[in-house]
Amino acid sequence: MVLYQSADEKHKQLAGVPFEMIKLRRFTPAWLVLLEKVRFVARFPGIFYRVQSYIQKGFGVHLSGERTLLYIAEMTGYCWLLLTGGCIVSALNGGSITWLALCTLLAVVLPASLIRDLQKKVQEREQEILMELPELLNKIVLLVGAGETAQRAITRCVQRKQTSASTHPLYRELFQMLNELENGYPFQQALESFSKRCGVQEVSVFTTTVLLNFRRGGGEFGLALRELSRTLWDKRKAVSRMRGEQASSKMVLPMVMIFVIVMILVGTPAFMMMNM
């Protein structure tokens, strides 16, 4: 309560920055004040910039510094609650150190697991973009071959995916690019902004190829897009293969547990009969 009362308008405005990963938003100003008092950014720049790099890749460069502070404040809040809960439970159990030690251990491990979870979400986003990009490029190749310009071809492909605008990261960024074009942004600038927001190397290669060849048009542009399409399909196959291997590895533990349970169910009657 003391930290929350000491929060000024700056902290409250920062706590209101839109970021869907923040759950304890009501108490965020207090954690922001705590981070400011301990000078977290100056003392732990490695942690701050590592989290910021993940947030930039997953949620864009816009307001990445503010969102990084919010995410670290969220982690601080969870650690604070764990330590407070450990003290309360320890006091209720006659001063037992066990609960306090357990909650302290969780408070130390939790930030690392939250950063790992953020990294995993960023990787999943990149994989989703990479899985969908070859499909989009194939449609663009067909429309360009039919005589459409690059800008018009991209616009047509995106407009047909309006239902995916809020769920798929690639089309969400593409719809934002279309909004920029409607607001008067040059095609080149909008495409470069789209590439930066995605933060995926393959998208950067795609935008570079389009920007280098869309003014020429004709056969050279179509040929460059087809060559890029073959490369992206190979990378999509590699991602699919990796996902399959990950799914297989996740099935090992349940299969072992099922095997042990079956062995117990089958072996228990046999042991009982031997004892009789």
Long-range contacts (C-beta under 8 A, 24 or more apart in sequence): 3-29, 3-30, 3-31, 3-33, 3-34, 4-29, 4-30, 4-33, 6-33, 7-32, 7-33, 11-36, 14-66, 14-69, 14-70, 15-70, 17-63, 17-66, 17-67, 17-70, 19-59, 19-67, 19-70, 19-71, 21-71, 21-74, 21-118, 22-70, 22-71, 22-74, 23-74, 24-74, 24-77, 24-78, 27-77, 28-70, 28-73, 28-74, 28-77, 30-77, 31-73, 31-74, 31-76, 31-77, 31-80, 32-69, 32-70, 32-73, 34-73, 34-76, 34-80, 35-69, 35-72, 35-73, 35-76, 40-72, 41-69, 47-72, 47-115, 48-72, 50-115, 51-115, 51-118, 54-115, 54-118, 54-119, 54-122, 55-118, 56-199, 57-122, 57-125, 57-126, 57-199, 58-118, 58-121, 58-122, 58-125, 58-199, 60-196, 60-197, 60-199, 61-196, 61-197, 62-197, 71-114, 71-118, 74-114, 75-110, 75-111, 75-114, 75-115, 78-107, 78-110, 78-114, 79-107, 79-110, 79-111, 82-106, 82-107, 82-110, 83-107, 125-169, 126-199, 126-200, 127-239, 127-243, 128-168, 128-169, 128-170, 129-169, 129-170, 129-198, 129-200, 129-202, 129-203, 130-200, 130-202, 130-232, 130-235, 130-236, 130-239, 131-236, 131-239, 131-240, 132-168, 132-170, 132-171, 133-170, 133-202, 133-203, 133-206, 133-232, 133-236, 134-229, 134-232, 134-233, 134-236, 136-170, 137-206, 137-225, 137-228, 137-229, 137-232, 138-229, 140-225, 141-222, 141-225, 141-226, 141-229, 144-221, 144-222, 144-225, 145-222, 149-214, 149-217, 150-187, 150-210, 150-214, 150-221, 151-181, 151-187, 151-214, 155-181, 169-198, 170-198, 173-197, 173-198, 187-214, 202-232, 202-235, 206-232
